[in-house]
Amino acid sequence: MADSIEQLSFNLAIGELAEQERALATLRTCAGTVLAAASVAGSFLVAATRHGSPGVIGVLAMVSFALCSGSAIWVLLPHTFVFAFRGQALLRASDRTSLPSVADAYRAAGAWIEPLVHGNRTKLTGAWPSA
């Protein structure tokens, strides 16, 4: 239970960072599964086209395999997301500006976290608008 509006705002921002981290982990797990399935499907495609030309459906299957594999690999590559906030930064800011209260510290931390949440959201959604 939050004791103040500032603490509630901070908790909501931290919760959204955690939710983004879970969403990315789920997306990467699914991408790994898709990559494995595409590899199995690709091996069947190679076996089926070994004795002749692939034809139109075979070419479409190869293009689909390449796009699927490339997309899954891109998702699995490391990207610059921020899911943690270091308390040391808050202590340094408190020393510089002497934050007068815990409520002001919550307010400052929430203000620092919010751009990180927005940056992660932009990277996670890419070209698709957020829901």
N, C-alpha and C positions, 0 to 999 in steps of 0.2 A: 504494500500500500504506500503510495507516494504521500509525502508530507507537505509538498508544495507543488505549484504549477510548474516551476522550473524542474523539479525532480521528475515529475510526470513526463514533461517534454523530453528530458534526457533519456528516461527509460524507453520512451517510444522510439527515439532515434537509435538507441542501442539495439532494441528489438528488431528494427527494420534492417540494420546491418547484419544481424544474425540470420534473419529470414533470407536476405540476399545470398549469404554464404551457403545456406542450405539449398537454395534454388540452384546455385552454380554447381554444387556437389551432385545434385540430382541430374542436372543437365549433362555433366561430364560422365556420370555413370551410364546414362542412356546413350551418349555418343560412343562410349566404349562398346556397348552392346550392339549398336548399329554397325560399327566398324567390323566387329566379329561376324555379324550376319552377312554383311556385304562381302567379306572375304570368302565365306562359305559359298555364297551365291556366285561369286566370281570364279571360284574353282569349278563349280558345275558348268558355268558358261564356257570356260576353257575346254573342259572335257567334251562338251556338246559340239563345239566348233572345230575341234581338232581335225576332223576328217573332211572338212569342206569350208567354203566361205561362209561367214556368219550371216549374211543376208541383212535385211533391214531391221528385223527384230533383234538380231544379234548385235548390230551396231548400236541400236538404241539401248540395249542392255549394258553394253560396255560404257557408253556415255553416262548412263545412270549410275553404274558402279563407280566410275571416276568421280562424279559429282558427290555421290554419297560418301565415298571414302575421304575425299578432300574436305568436305564439310565437317565430318566427324573428327578428322585430324586437326582441323583448325580449332574446333571447340576444345580439344584435349591439350593444345599448346598452352604454355603459360601466358597469362595476360596480367596487366597491372590493375589489380583490384585492391581495395583497402577494406579490411573487415575488422580491424582492431584499432583501438585508440590508446595511445600511451599516456599514462597518468603523469609522467615526468613533464610533459609539455604544459599541463595544467599547473603544476607546481612552479615551473619557471615563469609562467604568465602571472601567477599569483605573487611571486616575488617582485616582478617588474611593476605591476599595476596595483599591487596590494588589494586583491579582491576582498571587499569588506565582509562578505558573508558566504555561507555555504550555498545559499540560493543564487548568488551571483556566480559562484563557481559552476553550479549546474547550468546556469544560463550560458556561460562562456563555453563550456564543454559541448552543450547542445548546438551552439552556433558553429563550433568547429566541425562537429560530426555531420551536420546537415549537408554541406557541399560534398563530403565523401559519399554519402548516401545517394545524392543526385548523380555524381560521377559514375558510381557503380551501376545505377539504374540505367543510365544512358548506354553504358557498355553492354549490359546484360540484354537490353531490349534491342539494341542495334537500330535498324531502320524501322522496326515495328513500334507503334505507339504503345505506351504502357496502359494497362487496364485500370 
